[in-house]
Amino acid sequence: MNRLIIPILFIICCVYYSCTDDNCNILLVERQPIDPCENKHIVACSFEFREGKWLQLQDTFDTTEADTIWFKQDSLIGWSFQGEAYKDLTGYFIGNYIYSQPWNSGGQGPVSSRGTFTSYNDTTGVLTIEWTGGLQTIDYYKID
């Protein structure tokens, strides 16, 4: 350890004396703020944006009543399946995936360990959820 003190002091002195007021270019690195929404769509990133009710978009041939998702709190989702009363479920976003208790669990049991992929179209305002591993894609539109 003592053998390293002299070389370290020598290097510090060389840097100190080589840098005069006229010719000292110090490299300053500006820190870039970390974007918490990087690689996430706005619905997944911002509870303030997604807060409220989102109604399932249906074609004219679908005779069932539409589902509604109600983002009540950051990790509390109300789910109304085909017009039934809302069931409160624990749910949250990690990246663009939504994790929640199964909609038919009645708010009981653990949150699924498997997320469901979502996407959001900024132009149309449509949130798409790819239920059942992408086999059933359902679009939702914010109504309040």
N, CA, C and O atoms as a GROMACS GRO file, in nm:
protein
  576
    1MET      N    1   0.082  -0.119   0.000
    1MET     CA    2   0.000   0.000   0.000
    1MET      C    3   0.086   0.126   0.000
    1MET      O    4   0.059   0.221  -0.073
    2ASN      N    5   0.192   0.125   0.083
    2ASN     CA    6   0.281   0.242   0.090
    2ASN      C    7   0.353   0.265  -0.041
    2ASN      O    8   0.386   0.380  -0.074
    3ARG      N    9   0.379   0.160  -0.115
    3ARG     CA   10   0.449   0.175  -0.242
    3ARG      C   11   0.361   0.246  -0.345
    3ARG      O   12   0.414   0.304  -0.440
    4LEU      N   13   0.230   0.244  -0.330
    4LEU     CA   14   0.140   0.307  -0.424
    4LEU      C   15   0.120   0.456  -0.398
    4LEU      O   16   0.076   0.529  -0.486
    5ILE      N   17   0.152   0.502  -0.279
    5ILE     CA   18   0.127   0.643  -0.243
    5ILE      C   19   0.209   0.737  -0.330
    5ILE      O   20   0.157   0.836  -0.380
    6ILE      N   21   0.336   0.708  -0.347
    6ILE     CA   22   0.423   0.797  -0.424
    6ILE      C   23   0.379   0.806  -0.570
    6ILE      O   24   0.370   0.918  -0.621
    7PRO      N   25   0.350   0.696  -0.641
    7PRO     CA   26   0.303   0.709  -0.779
    7PRO      C   27   0.168   0.783  -0.789
    7PRO      O   28   0.146   0.860  -0.883
    8ILE      N   29   0.081   0.760  -0.695
    8ILE     CA   30  -0.048   0.829  -0.698
    8ILE      C   31  -0.029   0.978  -0.677
    8ILE      O   32  -0.089   1.059  -0.747
    9LEU      N   33   0.055   1.015  -0.580
    9LEU     CA   34   0.082   1.158  -0.556
    9LEU      C   35   0.150   1.221  -0.678
    9LEU      O   36   0.122   1.336  -0.711
   10PHE      N   37   0.238   1.147  -0.742
   10PHE     CA   38   0.304   1.199  -0.862
   10PHE      C   39   0.203   1.227  -0.973
   10PHE      O   40   0.210   1.331  -1.038
   11ILE      N   41   0.109   1.135  -0.996
   11ILE     CA   42   0.008   1.154  -1.099
   11ILE      C   43  -0.081   1.273  -1.066
   11ILE      O   44  -0.114   1.352  -1.154
   12ILE      N   45  -0.120   1.286  -0.940
   12ILE     CA   46  -0.203   1.400  -0.900
   12ILE      C   47  -0.128   1.531  -0.923
   12ILE      O   48  -0.187   1.628  -0.971
   13CYS      N   49  -0.002   1.536  -0.888
   13CYS     CA   50   0.078   1.658  -0.910
   13CYS      C   51   0.092   1.689  -1.059
   13CYS      O   52   0.082   1.805  -1.099
   14CYS      N   53   0.115   1.588  -1.140
   14CYS     CA   54   0.128   1.611  -1.284
   14CYS      C   55   0.000   1.669  -1.341
   14CYS      O   56   0.005   1.762  -1.421
   15VAL      N   57  -0.113   1.616  -1.302
   15VAL     CA   58  -0.241   1.666  -1.352
   15VAL      C   59  -0.263   1.807  -1.301
   15VAL      O   60  -0.308   1.894  -1.377
   16TYR      N   61  -0.233   1.832  -1.176
   16TYR     CA   62  -0.256   1.964  -1.118
   16TYR      C   63  -0.171   2.071  -1.185
   16TYR      O   64  -0.222   2.177  -1.220
   17TYR      N   65  -0.042   2.044  -1.204
   17TYR     CA   66   0.048   2.144  -1.262
   17TYR      C   67   0.036   2.154  -1.414
   17TYR      O   68   0.074   2.256  -1.472
   18SER      N   69  -0.016   2.052  -1.478
   18SER     CA   70  -0.031   2.061  -1.623
   18SER      C   71  -0.156   2.140  -1.662
   18SER      O   72  -0.172   2.178  -1.778
   19CYS      N   73  -0.242   2.163  -1.570
   19CYS     CA   74  -0.366   2.232  -1.599
   19CYS      C   75  -0.357   2.375  -1.548
   19CYS      O   76  -0.382   2.401  -1.430
   20THR      N   77  -0.320   2.466  -1.637
   20THR     CA   78  -0.319   2.608  -1.599
   20THR      C   79  -0.452   2.670  -1.639
   20THR      O   80  -0.532   2.606  -1.706
   21ASP      N   81  -0.475   2.790  -1.599
   21ASP     CA   82  -0.600   2.858  -1.630
   21ASP      C   83  -0.622   2.874  -1.780
   21ASP      O   84  -0.736   2.875  -1.826
   22ASP      N   85  -0.513   2.887  -1.856
   22ASP     CA   86  -0.526   2.913  -1.999
   22ASP      C   87  -0.550   2.788  -2.082
   22ASP      O   88  -0.621   2.792  -2.183
   23ASN      N   89  -0.493   2.677  -2.041
   23ASN     CA   90  -0.505   2.559  -2.128
   23ASN      C   91  -0.558   2.435  -2.054
   23ASN      O   92  -0.506   2.325  -2.073
   24CYS      N   93  -0.654   2.454  -1.977
   24CYS     CA   94  -0.712   2.339  -1.906
   24CYS      C   95  -0.852   2.314  -1.958
   24CYS      O   96  -0.946   2.390  -1.930
   25ASN      N   97  -0.865   2.209  -2.032
   25ASN     CA   98  -0.996   2.169  -2.083
   25ASN      C   99  -1.050   2.056  -1.998
   25ASN      O  100  -1.007   1.941  -2.008
   26ILE      N  101  -1.143   2.090  -1.915
   26ILE     CA  102  -1.204   1.990  -1.828
   26ILE      C  103  -1.330   1.939  -1.897
   26ILE      O  104  -1.415   2.017  -1.941
   27LEU      N  105  -1.339   1.812  -1.904
   27LEU     CA  106  -1.455   1.750  -1.967
   27LEU      C  107  -1.567   1.738  -1.864
   27LEU      O  108  -1.555   1.666  -1.765
   28LEU      N  109  -1.674   1.810  -1.890
   28LEU     CA  110  -1.790   1.800  -1.803
   28LEU      C  111  -1.895   1.716  -1.874
   28LEU      O  112  -1.932   1.743  -1.989
   29VAL      N  113  -1.941   1.615  -1.807
   29VAL     CA  114  -2.043   1.528  -1.863
   29VAL      C  115  -2.176   1.566  -1.801
   29VAL      O  116  -2.194   1.561  -1.679
   30GLU      N  117  -2.269   1.604  -1.887
   30GLU     CA  118  -2.401   1.642  -1.838
   30GLU      C  119  -2.485   1.517  -1.824
   30GLU      O  120  -2.498   1.438  -1.917
   31ARG      N  121  -2.542   1.501  -1.706
   31ARG     CA  122  -2.626   1.384  -1.683
   31ARG      C  123  -2.760   1.404  -1.751
   31ARG      O  124  -2.823   1.508  -1.739
   32GLN      N  125  -2.800   1.303  -1.821
   32GLN     CA  126  -2.931   1.305  -1.885
   32GLN      C  127  -3.033   1.248  -1.787
   32GLN      O  128  -3.008   1.146  -1.723
   33PRO      N  129  -3.148   1.314  -1.775
   33PRO     CA  130  -3.248   1.259  -1.684
   33PRO      C  131  -3.298   1.123  -1.733
   33PRO      O  132  -3.312   1.101  -1.854
   34ILE      N  133  -3.324   1.036  -1.641
   34ILE     CA  134  -3.374   0.904  -1.676
   34ILE      C  135  -3.523   0.915  -1.703
   34ILE      O  136  -3.598   0.967  -1.620
   35ASP      N  137  -3.565   0.868  -1.816
   35ASP     CA  138  -3.706   0.873  -1.855
   35ASP      C  139  -3.776   0.748  -1.801
   35ASP      O  140  -3.751   0.638  -1.849
   36PRO      N  141  -3.865   0.764  -1.701
   36PRO     CA  142  -3.932   0.647  -1.646
   36PRO      C  143  -4.030   0.583  -1.745
   36PRO      O  144  -4.073   0.469  -1.725
   37CYS      N  145  -4.064   0.655  -1.851
   37CYS     CA  146  -4.158   0.602  -1.951
   37CYS      C  147  -4.089   0.546  -2.074
   37CYS      O  148  -4.155   0.511  -2.172
   38GLU      N  149  -3.958   0.536  -2.070
   38GLU     CA  150  -3.885   0.485  -2.186
   38GLU      C  151  -3.935   0.345  -2.221
   38GLU      O  152  -3.943   0.257  -2.135
   39ASN      N  153  -3.968   0.326  -2.346
   39ASN     CA  154  -4.017   0.199  -2.400
   39ASN      C  155  -4.153   0.158  -2.343
   39ASN      O  156  -4.189   0.040  -2.349
   40LYS      N  157  -4.229   0.252  -2.289
   40LYS     CA  158  -4.364   0.224  -2.240
   40LYS      C  159  -4.461   0.319  -2.309
   40LYS      O  160  -4.426   0.433  -2.338
   41HIS      N  161  -4.583   0.274  -2.334
   41HIS     CA  162  -4.683   0.365  -2.385
   41HIS      C  163  -4.743   0.443  -2.267
   41HIS      O  164  -4.724   0.404  -2.152
   42ILE      N  165  -4.814   0.550  -2.295
   42ILE     CA  166  -4.860   0.644  -2.192
   42ILE      C  167  -4.960   0.579  -2.096
   42ILE      O  168  -4.962   0.616  -1.978
   43VAL      N  169  -5.040   0.486  -2.140
   43VAL     CA  170  -5.136   0.420  -2.049
   43VAL      C  171  -5.061   0.338  -1.945
   43VAL      O  172  -5.096   0.341  -1.827
   44ALA      N  173  -4.958   0.266  -1.987
   44ALA     CA  174  -4.880   0.185  -1.894
   44ALA      C  175  -4.796   0.272  -1.802
   44ALA      O  176  -4.770   0.234  -1.688
   45CYS      N  177  -4.753   0.386  -1.850
   45CYS     CA  178  -4.662   0.470  -1.774
   45CYS      C  179  -4.732   0.560  -1.673
   45CYS      O  180  -4.681   0.579  -1.563
   46SER      N  181  -4.845   0.616  -1.709
   46SER     CA  182  -4.906   0.721  -1.628
   46SER      C  183  -5.044   0.683  -1.576
   46SER      O  184  -5.138   0.668  -1.654
   47PHE      N  185  -5.055   0.668  -1.444
   47PHE     CA  186  -5.186   0.640  -1.387
   47PHE      C  187  -5.280   0.758  -1.410
   47PHE      O  188  -5.399   0.738  -1.435
   48GLU      N  189  -5.227   0.880  -1.404
   48GLU     CA  190  -5.311   0.998  -1.426
   48GLU      C  191  -5.376   0.993  -1.565
   48GLU      O  192  -5.489   1.036  -1.582
   49PHE      N  193  -5.304   0.940  -1.663
   49PHE     CA  194  -5.359   0.930  -1.798
   49PHE      C  195  -5.464   0.820  -1.808
   49PHE      O  196  -5.569   0.839  -1.869
   50ARG      N  197  -5.435   0.704  -1.749
   50ARG     CA  198  -5.526   0.589  -1.764
   50ARG      C  199  -5.643   0.591  -1.666
   50ARG      O  200  -5.739   0.517  -1.685
   51GLU      N  201  -5.636   0.673  -1.562
   51GLU     CA  202  -5.740   0.674  -1.459
   51GLU      C  203  -5.878   0.696  -1.522
   51GLU      O  204  -5.896   0.785  -1.605
   52GLY      N  205  -5.975   0.616  -1.482
   52GLY     CA  206  -6.110   0.627  -1.532
   52GLY      C  207  -6.155   0.498  -1.598
   52GLY      O  208  -6.091   0.394  -1.586
   53LYS      N  209  -6.267   0.508  -1.668
   53LYS     CA  210  -6.329   0.390  -1.729
   53LYS      C  211  -6.294   0.380  -1.877
   53LYS      O  212  -6.291   0.480  -1.949
   54TRP      N  213  -6.267   0.258  -1.920
   54TRP     CA  214  -6.234   0.226  -2.058
   54TRP      C  215  -6.334   0.122  -2.106
   54TRP      O  216  -6.344   0.014  -2.048
   55LEU      N  217  -6.407   0.154  -2.211
   55LEU     CA  218  -6.513   0.068  -2.264
   55LEU      C  219  -6.461  -0.014  -2.381
   55LEU      O  220  -6.387   0.036  -2.466
   56GLN      N  221  -6.500  -0.141  -2.384
   56GLN     CA  222  -6.463  -0.230  -2.495
   56GLN      C  223  -6.528  -0.182  -2.623
   56GLN      O  224  -6.648  -0.154  -2.626
   57LEU      N  225  -6.449  -0.173  -2.729
   57LEU     CA  226  -6.504  -0.140  -2.861
   57LEU      C  227  -6.551  -0.268  -2.927
   57LEU      O  228  -6.478  -0.368  -2.929
   58GLN      N  229  -6.672  -0.266  -2.981
   58GLN     CA  230  -6.727  -0.385  -3.043
   58GLN      C  231  -6.775  -0.353  -3.184
   58GLN      O  232  -6.807  -0.239  -3.216
   59ASP      N  233  -6.780  -0.455  -3.266
   59ASP     CA  234  -6.839  -0.435  -3.399
   59ASP      C  235  -6.991  -0.446  -3.388
   59ASP      O  236  -7.043  -0.489  -3.285
   60THR      N  237  -7.059  -0.409  -3.491
   60THR     CA  238  -7.205  -0.404  -3.487
   60THR      C  239  -7.271  -0.541  -3.478
   60THR      O  240  -7.389  -0.551  -3.443
   61PHE      N  241  -7.198  -0.647  -3.507
   61PHE     CA  242  -7.254  -0.782  -3.503
   61PHE      C  243  -7.246  -0.845  -3.364
   61PHE      O  244  -7.308  -0.949  -3.339
   62ASP      N  245  -7.171  -0.784  -3.273
   62ASP     CA  246  -7.155  -0.839  -3.138
   62ASP      C  247  -7.276  -0.798  -3.054
   62ASP      O  248  -7.298  -0.679  -3.032
   63THR      N  249  -7.354  -0.895  -3.009
   63THR     CA  250  -7.476  -0.865  -2.935
   63THR      C  251  -7.456  -0.867  -2.784
   63THR      O  252  -7.548  -0.834  -2.709
   64THR      N  253  -7.337  -0.905  -2.737
   64THR     CA  254  -7.311  -0.904  -2.594
   64THR      C  255  -7.283  -0.762  -2.547
   64THR      O  256  -7.242  -0.676  -2.624
   65GLU      N  257  -7.308  -0.740  -2.418
   65GLU     CA  258  -7.278  -0.608  -2.363
   65GLU      C  259  -7.126  -0.594  -2.348
   65GLU      O  260  -7.057  -0.692  -2.319
   66ALA      N  261  -7.077  -0.474  -2.369
   66ALA     CA  262  -6.932  -0.450  -2.368
   66ALA      C  263  -6.873  -0.463  -2.228
   66ALA      O  264  -6.939  -0.433  -2.129
   67ASP      N  265  -6.748  -0.507  -2.223
   67ASP     CA  266  -6.672  -0.508  -2.098
   67ASP      C  267  -6.625  -0.366  -2.068
   67ASP      O  268  -6.611  -0.283  -2.158
   68THR      N  269  -6.603  -0.340  -1.941
   68THR     CA  270  -6.548  -0.210  -1.900
   68THR      C  271  -6.436  -0.234  -1.801
   68THR      O  272  -6.449  -0.315  -1.709
   69ILE      N  273  -6.326  -0.164  -1.821
   69ILE     CA  274  -6.215  -0.164  -1.725
   69ILE      C  275  -6.213  -0.028  -1.659
   69ILE      O  276  -6.218   0.075  -1.727
   70TRP      N  277  -6.205  -0.027  -1.528
   70TRP     CA  278  -6.204   0.098  -1.452
   70TRP      C  279  -6.074   0.103  -1.373
   70TRP      O  280  -6.057   0.030  -1.274
   71PHE      N  281  -5.983   0.187  -1.416
   71PHE     CA  282  -5.857   0.205  -1.343
   71PHE      C  283  -5.885   0.300  -1.228
   71PHE      O  284  -5.891   0.422  -1.247
   72LYS      N  285  -5.903   0.244  -1.108
   72LYS     CA  286  -5.944   0.322  -0.991
   72LYS      C  287  -5.826   0.382  -0.916
   72LYS      O  288  -5.829   0.499  -0.877
   73GLN      N  289  -5.725   0.303  -0.897
   73GLN     CA  290  -5.602   0.347  -0.832
   73GLN      C  291  -5.487   0.285  -0.909
   73GLN      O  292  -5.508   0.206  -1.001
   74ASP      N  293  -5.366   0.322  -0.871
   74ASP     CA  294  -5.251   0.274  -0.946
   74ASP      C  295  -5.245   0.122  -0.952
   74ASP      O  296  -5.199   0.066  -1.052
   75SER      N  297  -5.291   0.054  -0.848
   75SER     CA  298  -5.288  -0.093  -0.850
   75SER      C  299  -5.425  -0.153  -0.817
   75SER      O  300  -5.433  -0.264  -0.765
   76LEU      N  301  -5.532  -0.079  -0.848
   76LEU     CA  302  -5.667  -0.130  -0.826
   76LEU      C  303  -5.749  -0.110  -0.953
   76LEU      O  304  -5.766   0.002  -1.001
   77ILE      N  305  -5.799  -0.221  -1.005
   77ILE     CA  306  -5.874  -0.219  -1.130
   77ILE      C  307  -6.015  -0.271  -1.103
   77ILE      O  308  -6.033  -0.375  -1.040
   78GLY      N  309  -6.114  -0.197  -1.150
   78GLY     CA  310  -6.251  -0.248  -1.148
   78GLY      C  311  -6.278  -0.313  -1.282
   78GLY      O  312  -6.244  -0.258  -1.387
   79TRP      N  313  -6.340  -0.431  -1.281
   79TRP     CA  314  -6.363  -0.505  -1.404
   79TRP      C  315  -6.510  -0.539  -1.412
   79TRP      O  316  -6.566  -0.601  -1.321
   80SER      N  317  -6.574  -0.499  -1.520
   80SER     CA  318  -6.713  -0.533  -1.544
   80SER      C  319  -6.720  -0.617  -1.671
   80SER      O  320  -6.696  -0.567  -1.781
   81PHE      N  321  -6.752  -0.743  -1.654
   81PHE     CA  322  -6.761  -0.836  -1.767
   81PHE      C  323  -6.902  -0.835  -1.822
   81PHE      O  324  -6.997  -0.874  -1.753
   82GLN      N  325  -6.917  -0.790  -1.944
   82GLN     CA  326  -7.044  -0.787  -2.016
   82GLN      C  327  -7.157  -0.728  -1.932
   82GLN      O  328  -7.267  -0.784  -1.926
   83GLY      N  329  -7.129  -0.615  -1.868
   83GLY     CA  330  -7.232  -0.542  -1.796
   83GLY      C  331  -7.256  -0.585  -1.652
   83GLY      O  332  -7.341  -0.528  -1.584
   84GLU      N  333  -7.182  -0.685  -1.605
   84GLU     CA  334  -7.197  -0.727  -1.466
   84GLU      C  335  -7.149  -0.616  -1.373
   84GLU      O  336  -7.087  -0.520  -1.418
   85ALA      N  337  -7.177  -0.629  -1.246
   85ALA     CA  338  -7.126  -0.534  -1.147
   85ALA      C  339  -6.973  -0.539  -1.146
   85ALA      O  340  -6.914  -0.643  -1.174
   86TYR      N  341  -6.911  -0.426  -1.114
   86TYR     CA  342  -6.765  -0.419  -1.111
   86TYR      C  343  -6.708  -0.509  -1.002
   86TYR      O  344  -6.759  -0.515  -0.891
   87LYS      N  345  -6.602  -0.579  -1.038
   87LYS     CA  346  -6.525  -0.658  -0.943
   87LYS      C  347  -6.391  -0.590  -0.927
   87LYS      O  348  -6.322  -0.565  -1.026
   88ASP      N  349  -6.353  -0.560  -0.804
   88ASP     CA  350  -6.224  -0.495  -0.780
   88ASP      C  351  -6.113  -0.599  -0.777
   88ASP      O  352  -6.120  -0.698  -0.704
   89LEU      N  353  -6.010  -0.574  -0.857
   89LEU     CA  354  -5.896  -0.665  -0.868
   89LEU      C  355  -5.768  -0.588  -0.846
   89LEU      O  356  -5.757  -0.471  -0.883
   90THR      N  357  -5.670  -0.654  -0.787
   90THR     CA  358  -5.537  -0.597  -0.781
   90THR      C  359  -5.474  -0.612  -0.918
   90THR      O  360  -5.476  -0.720  -0.976
   91GLY      N  361  -5.418  -0.503  -0.970
   91GLY     CA  362  -5.355  -0.508  -1.100
   91GLY      C  363  -5.263  -0.390  -1.120
   91GLY      O  364  -5.285  -0.282  -1.065
   92TYR      N  365  -5.160  -0.410  -1.198
   92TYR     CA  366  -5.062  -0.304  -1.220
   92TYR      C  367  -4.986  -0.333  -1.350
   92TYR      O  368  -4.990  -0.443  -1.404
   93PHE      N  369  -4.917  -0.229  -1.398
   93PHE     CA  370  -4.837  -0.242  -1.519
   93PHE      C  371  -4.690  -0.259  -1.484
   93PHE      O  372  -4.639  -0.195  -1.392
   94ILE      N  373  -4.625  -0.346  -1.555
   94ILE     CA  374  -4.479  -0.356  -1.557
   94ILE      C  375  -4.442  -0.350  -1.705
   94ILE      O  376  -4.474  -0.441  -1.782
   95GLY      N  377  -4.376  -0.243  -1.744
   95GLY     CA  378  -4.352  -0.220  -1.886
   95GLY      C  379  -4.486  -0.202  -1.954
   95GLY      O  380  -4.573  -0.131  -1.903
   96ASN      N  381  -4.505  -0.264  -2.067
   96ASN     CA  382  -4.632  -0.258  -2.140
   96ASN      C  383  -4.722  -0.378  -2.109
   96ASN      O  384  -4.817  -0.404  -2.182
   97TYR      N  385  -4.691  -0.450  -2.004
   97TYR     CA  386  -4.770  -0.567  -1.964
   97TYR      C  387  -4.852  -0.533  -1.841
   97TYR      O  388  -4.805  -0.469  -1.748
   98ILE      N  389  -4.976  -0.578  -1.843
   98ILE     CA  390  -5.062  -0.560  -1.727
   98ILE      C  391  -5.070  -0.694  -1.653
   98ILE      O  392  -5.092  -0.799  -1.713
   99TYR      N  393  -5.052  -0.687  -1.522
   99TYR     CA  394  -5.060  -0.804  -1.436
   99TYR      C  395  -5.180  -0.783  -1.344
   99TYR      O  396  -5.196  -0.676  -1.286
  100SER      N  397  -5.264  -0.884  -1.330
  100SER     CA  398  -5.380  -0.868  -1.243
  100SER      C  399  -5.426  -1.004  -1.192
  100SER      O  400  -5.384  -1.109  -1.240
  101GLN      N  401  -5.514  -0.997  -1.093
  101GLN     CA  402  -5.582  -1.118  -1.052
  101GLN      C  403  -5.676  -1.156  -1.167
  101GLN      O  404  -5.721  -1.068  -1.241
  102PRO      N  405  -5.706  -1.283  -1.183
  102PRO     CA  406  -5.801  -1.320  -1.288
  102PRO      C  407  -5.935  -1.250  -1.267
  102PRO      O  408  -5.980  -1.235  -1.154
  103TRP      N  409  -5.999  -1.206  -1.376
  103TRP     CA  410  -6.121  -1.127  -1.365
  103TRP      C  411  -6.233  -1.205  -1.296
  103TRP      O  412  -6.322  -1.145  -1.236
  104ASN      N  413  -6.230  -1.337  -1.305
  104ASN     CA  414  -6.335  -1.417  -1.244
  104ASN      C  415  -6.299  -1.464  -1.103
  104ASN      O  416  -6.368  -1.549  -1.047
  105SER      N  417  -6.190  -1.408  -1.044
  105SER     CA  418  -6.148  -1.449  -0.910
  105SER      C  419  -6.223  -1.374  -0.801
  105SER      O  420  -6.215  -1.410  -0.683
  106GLY      N  421  -6.294  -1.269  -0.838
  106GLY     CA  422  -6.364  -1.190  -0.738
  106GLY      C  423  -6.270  -1.114  -0.646
  106GLY      O  424  -6.307  -1.080  -0.534
  107GLY      N  425  -6.150  -1.088  -0.693
  107GLY     CA  426  -6.053  -1.015  -0.612
  107GLY      C  427  -5.983  -1.100  -0.508
  107GLY      O  428  -5.920  -1.048  -0.416
  108GLN      N  429  -5.994  -1.230  -0.522
  108GLN     CA  430  -5.930  -1.322  -0.428
  108GLN      C  431  -5.810  -1.387  -0.496
  108GLN      O  432  -5.809  -1.407  -0.617
  109GLY      N  433  -5.710  -1.420  -0.417
  109GLY     CA  434  -5.595  -1.492  -0.471
  109GLY      C  435  -5.487  -1.399  -0.523
  109GLY      O  436  -5.502  -1.277  -0.521
  110PRO      N  437  -5.378  -1.460  -0.570
  110PRO     CA  438  -5.262  -1.382  -0.612
  110PRO      C  439  -5.279  -1.320  -0.750
  110PRO      O  440  -5.362  -1.361  -0.831
  111VAL      N  441  -5.196  -1.219  -0.774
  111VAL     CA  442  -5.186  -1.159  -0.907
  111VAL      C  443  -5.114  -1.260  -0.997
  111VAL      O  444  -5.020  -1.326  -0.954
  112SER      N  445  -5.159  -1.270  -1.119
  112SER     CA  446  -5.099  -1.364  -1.214
  112SER      C  447  -4.951  -1.332  -1.231
  112SER      O  448  -4.911  -1.216  -1.236
  113SER      N  449  -4.870  -1.435  -1.240
  113SER     CA  450  -4.727  -1.415  -1.263
  113SER      C  451  -4.697  -1.391  -1.410
  113SER      O  452  -4.584  -1.363  -1.447
  114ARG      N  453  -4.800  -1.403  -1.493
  114ARG     CA  454  -4.783  -1.384  -1.637
  114ARG      C  455  -4.858  -1.258  -1.679
  114ARG      O  456  -4.980  -1.248  -1.661
  115GLY      N  457  -4.786  -1.164  -1.734
  115GLY     CA  458  -4.848  -1.039  -1.778
  115GLY      C  459  -4.917  -1.053  -1.912
  115GLY      O  460  -4.890  -1.145  -1.989
  116THR      N  461  -5.007  -0.960  -1.938
  116THR     CA  462  -5.080  -0.955  -2.064
  116THR      C  463  -5.033  -0.832  -2.140
  116THR      O  464  -5.035  -0.722  -2.086
  117PHE      N  465  -4.992  -0.851  -2.264
  117PHE     CA  466  -4.936  -0.741  -2.344
  117PHE      C  467  -5.043  -0.639  -2.380
  117PHE      O  468  -5.156  -0.675  -2.414
  118THR      N  469  -5.007  -0.512  -2.371
  118THR     CA  470  -5.095  -0.403  -2.409
  118THR      C  471  -5.023  -0.308  -2.503
  118THR      O  472  -4.900  -0.301  -2.504
  119SER      N  473  -5.100  -0.235  -2.581
  119SER     CA  474  -5.045  -0.130  -2.666
  119SER      C  475  -5.145  -0.015  -2.669
  119SER      O  476  -5.263  -0.034  -2.639
  120TYR      N  477  -5.098   0.102  -2.705
  120TYR     CA  478  -5.184   0.220  -2.710
  120TYR      C  479  -5.155   0.296  -2.837
  120TYR      O  480  -5.039   0.320  -2.872
  121ASN      N  481  -5.261   0.335  -2.908
  121ASN     CA  482  -5.249   0.412  -3.030
  121ASN      C  483  -5.275   0.559  -2.996
  121ASN      O  484  -5.388   0.596  -2.964
  122ASP      N  485  -5.171   0.641  -3.004
  122ASP     CA  486  -5.184   0.784  -2.972
  122ASP      C  487  -5.281   0.855  -3.065
  122ASP      O  488  -5.348   0.950  -3.024
  123THR      N  489  -5.290   0.812  -3.188
  123THR     CA  490  -5.375   0.878  -3.287
  123THR      C  491  -5.524   0.852  -3.262
  123THR      O  492  -5.605   0.944  -3.267
  124THR      N  493  -5.558   0.727  -3.234
  124THR     CA  494  -5.698   0.691  -3.216
  124THR      C  495  -5.744   0.691  -3.070
  124THR      O  496  -5.864   0.693  -3.043
  125GLY      N  497  -5.649   0.688  -2.978
  125GLY     CA  498  -5.685   0.682  -2.836
  125GLY      C  499  -5.733   0.544  -2.793
  125GLY      O  500  -5.806   0.532  -2.694
  126VAL      N  501  -5.693   0.441  -2.865
  126VAL     CA  502  -5.740   0.305  -2.837
  126VAL      C  503  -5.632   0.226  -2.763
  126VAL      O  504  -5.516   0.219  -2.805
  127LEU      N  505  -5.673   0.168  -2.650
  127LEU     CA  506  -5.588   0.076  -2.574
  127LEU      C  507  -5.622  -0.065  -2.619
  127LEU      O  508  -5.738  -0.106  -2.616
  128THR      N  509  -5.521  -0.140  -2.660
  128THR     CA  510  -5.541  -0.278  -2.704
  128THR      C  511  -5.478  -0.371  -2.602
  128THR      O  512  -5.363  -0.355  -2.562
  129ILE      N  513  -5.557  -0.470  -2.560
  129ILE     CA  514  -5.509  -0.572  -2.468
  129ILE      C  515  -5.516  -0.706  -2.539
  129ILE      O  516  -5.621  -0.744  -2.592
  130GLU      N  517  -5.405  -0.778  -2.539
  130GLU     CA  518  -5.396  -0.906  -2.608
  130GLU      C  519  -5.421  -1.019  -2.508
  130GLU      O  520  -5.327  -1.082  -2.459
  131TRP      N  521  -5.548  -1.043  -2.478
  131TRP     CA  522  -5.586  -1.147  -2.383
  131TRP      C  523  -5.549  -1.285  -2.438
  131TRP      O  524  -5.532  -1.302  -2.558
  132THR      N  525  -5.538  -1.379  -2.350
  132THR     CA  526  -5.506  -1.520  -2.379
  132THR      C  527  -5.388  -1.533  -2.474
  132THR      O  528  -5.395  -1.602  -2.576
  133GLY      N  529  -5.281  -1.467  -2.439
  133GLY     CA  530  -5.157  -1.479  -2.515
  133GLY      C  531  -5.166  -1.426  -2.656
  133GLY      O  532  -5.095  -1.475  -2.745
  134GLY      N  533  -5.252  -1.328  -2.679
  134GLY     CA  534  -5.264  -1.269  -2.811
  134GLY      C  535  -5.369  -1.335  -2.900
  134GLY      O  536  -5.391  -1.291  -3.012
  135LEU      N  537  -5.434  -1.440  -2.849
  135LEU     CA  538  -5.536  -1.508  -2.928
  135LEU      C  539  -5.665  -1.426  -2.934
  135LEU      O  540  -5.744  -1.441  -3.028
  136GLN      N  541  -5.686  -1.341  -2.835
  136GLN     CA  542  -5.806  -1.258  -2.832
  136GLN      C  543  -5.763  -1.114  -2.805
  136GLN      O  544  -5.729  -1.079  -2.692
  137THR      N  545  -5.764  -1.033  -2.908
  137THR     CA  546  -5.724  -0.894  -2.896
  137THR      C  547  -5.850  -0.809  -2.882
  137THR      O  548  -5.940  -0.814  -2.966
  138ILE      N  549  -5.854  -0.729  -2.774
  138ILE     CA  550  -5.972  -0.645  -2.749
  138ILE      C  551  -5.926  -0.501  -2.735
  138ILE      O  552  -5.828  -0.472  -2.667
  139ASP      N  553  -6.000  -0.412  -2.800
  139ASP     CA  554  -5.971  -0.268  -2.797
  139ASP      C  555  -6.064  -0.200  -2.698
  139ASP      O  556  -6.181  -0.237  -2.684
  140TYR      N  557  -6.009  -0.100  -2.628
  140TYR     CA  558  -6.085  -0.022  -2.531
  140TYR      C  559  -6.063   0.126  -2.558
  140TYR      O  560  -5.957   0.168  -2.603
  141TYR      N  561  -6.167   0.203  -2.529
  141TYR     CA  562  -6.160   0.348  -2.549
  141TYR      C  563  -6.202   0.416  -2.419
  141TYR      O  564  -6.302   0.377  -2.357
  142LYS      N  565  -6.127   0.517  -2.378
  142LYS     CA  566  -6.154   0.586  -2.252
  142LYS      C  567  -6.284   0.666  -2.264
  142LYS      O  568  -6.301   0.745  -2.357
  143ILE      N  569  -6.374   0.644  -2.167
  143ILE     CA  570  -6.502   0.716  -2.171
  143ILE      C  571  -6.514   0.820  -2.060
  143ILE      O  572  -6.601   0.906  -2.068
  144ASP      N  573  -6.430   0.815  -1.959
  144ASP     CA  574  -6.424   0.923  -1.859
  144ASP      C  575  -6.297   0.917  -1.780
  144ASP      O  576  -6.275   1.000  -1.692
   0.00000   0.00000   0.00000
